[in-house]
Each structure stands twice: as structure tokens, then as C-alpha cells.
């Protein structure tokens, strides 16, 4: 698909991670099985979201690799470390606006963590 070849060690690594995710998800699902149908659909949505993120991450990694190979070889004076850092910078900065969607939830979590930290300090 992306004109790449992978070693057997890489395939085994992917299979091990996949098996670990499957075992963890099944164990979590077995524990929550008696909590009702609503939790099952929440679990399925979470699983689908995880799958979508993994697939999109694979495409992003391939795209980043292609861009790195294309532009880092075009000039002999290009510092490969600087190119990698620039790609990493843009990868993270362009993802930051997504957190605006969840800003209220993030604020609630930070406040609850802060309150918990203050109560622990008061007990000491």
C-alpha cells in the first residue's frame, strides 16, 4: 500500500500489541457486562474510536515519513534533526485546537485534581 516492507519482528510486535489490546478490552467488557446495554454501547463507541485513532495515526506516520524522505534528501544542507523536530512541532501544534472542544471537561478535571491535592495537603 505504502510501498514498505516490514520485518518478521515488526509483524510479531504488532500482533503482540493487538493481542494485548484485545485481552484488555475483553476483560474490561466482561467486568461491565452486567451493568446493562447502555454501557455496552459506550464500550463499543470507545473501541471504534480507538480503532479510528490507530488507523489515522498509521496514515499520519506514513505521510510524515514520505514528507521527511522527500524534502530532507532534496538539499544536502538540510539538517535531518531539525527537519524531524519541525515535523514534530507542527504535528503537535496543529492538534492543539482539538482540545478546545473538550476545554470544559479538562477544566473540571484539573479543578477536581486540585481539590483532591488540597485535601491531601490539609490531612498531612
VENRAFEN-V94321 format. One record per residue. N is the residue number from 1. RES is the residue in three letters. BURIAL is + if it has 24 or more other C-alpha atoms within 12 Angstrom, else -. Layout:
# VENRAFEN-V94321
n:N res:RES burial:BURIAL
n:N res:RES burial:BURIAL
This chain:
# VENRAFEN-V94321
n:1 res:UNK burial:-
n:2 res:UNK burial:-
n:3 res:UNK burial:-
n:4 res:UNK burial:-
n:5 res:UNK burial:-
n:6 res:UNK burial:-
n:7 res:UNK burial:-
n:8 res:UNK burial:-
n:9 res:UNK burial:-
n:10 res:UNK burial:-
n:11 res:UNK burial:-
n:12 res:UNK burial:-
n:13 res:UNK burial:-
n:14 res:UNK burial:-
n:15 res:UNK burial:-
n:16 res:UNK burial:-
n:17 res:UNK burial:-
n:18 res:UNK burial:-
n:19 res:UNK burial:-
n:20 res:UNK burial:-
n:21 res:UNK burial:-
n:22 res:UNK burial:-
n:23 res:UNK burial:-
n:24 res:UNK burial:-
n:25 res:UNK burial:-
n:26 res:UNK burial:-
n:27 res:UNK burial:-
n:28 res:UNK burial:-
n:29 res:UNK burial:-
n:30 res:UNK burial:-
n:31 res:UNK burial:-
n:32 res:UNK burial:-
n:33 res:UNK burial:-
n:34 res:UNK burial:-
n:35 res:UNK burial:-
n:36 res:UNK burial:-
n:37 res:UNK burial:-
n:38 res:UNK burial:-
n:39 res:UNK burial:-
n:40 res:UNK burial:-
n:41 res:UNK burial:-
n:42 res:UNK burial:-
n:43 res:UNK burial:+
n:44 res:UNK burial:-
n:45 res:UNK burial:-
n:46 res:UNK burial:-
n:47 res:UNK burial:-
n:48 res:UNK burial:-
n:49 res:UNK burial:-
n:50 res:UNK burial:-
n:51 res:UNK burial:-
n:52 res:UNK burial:-
n:53 res:UNK burial:-
n:54 res:UNK burial:-
n:55 res:UNK burial:-
n:56 res:UNK burial:-
n:57 res:UNK burial:-
n:58 res:UNK burial:-
n:59 res:UNK burial:-
n:60 res:UNK burial:-
n:61 res:UNK burial:-
n:62 res:UNK burial:-
n:63 res:UNK burial:-
n:64 res:UNK burial:-
n:65 res:UNK burial:-
n:66 res:UNK burial:-
n:67 res:UNK burial:-
n:68 res:UNK burial:+
n:69 res:UNK burial:-
n:70 res:UNK burial:-
n:71 res:UNK burial:-
n:72 res:UNK burial:-
n:73 res:UNK burial:-
n:74 res:UNK burial:-
n:75 res:UNK burial:-
n:76 res:UNK burial:-
n:77 res:UNK burial:-
n:78 res:UNK burial:-
n:79 res:UNK burial:-
n:80 res:UNK burial:-
n:81 res:UNK burial:-
n:82 res:UNK burial:-
n:83 res:UNK burial:-
n:84 res:UNK burial:-
n:85 res:UNK burial:-
n:86 res:UNK burial:-
n:87 res:UNK burial:+
n:88 res:UNK burial:-
n:89 res:UNK burial:-
n:90 res:UNK burial:-
n:91 res:UNK burial:-
n:92 res:UNK burial:-
n:93 res:UNK burial:-
n:94 res:UNK burial:-
n:95 res:UNK burial:-
n:96 res:UNK burial:-
n:97 res:UNK burial:-
n:98 res:UNK burial:-
n:99 res:UNK burial:-
n:100 res:UNK burial:-
n:101 res:UNK burial:-
n:102 res:UNK burial:-
n:103 res:UNK burial:-
n:104 res:UNK burial:-
n:105 res:UNK burial:-
n:106 res:UNK burial:-
n:107 res:UNK burial:-
n:108 res:UNK burial:-
n:109 res:UNK burial:-
n:110 res:UNK burial:-
n:111 res:UNK burial:-
n:112 res:UNK burial:-
n:113 res:UNK burial:-
n:114 res:UNK burial:-
n:115 res:UNK burial:-
n:116 res:UNK burial:-
n:117 res:UNK burial:-
n:118 res:UNK burial:-
n:119 res:UNK burial:-
n:120 res:UNK burial:-
n:121 res:UNK burial:-
n:122 res:UNK burial:-
n:123 res:UNK burial:-
n:124 res:UNK burial:-
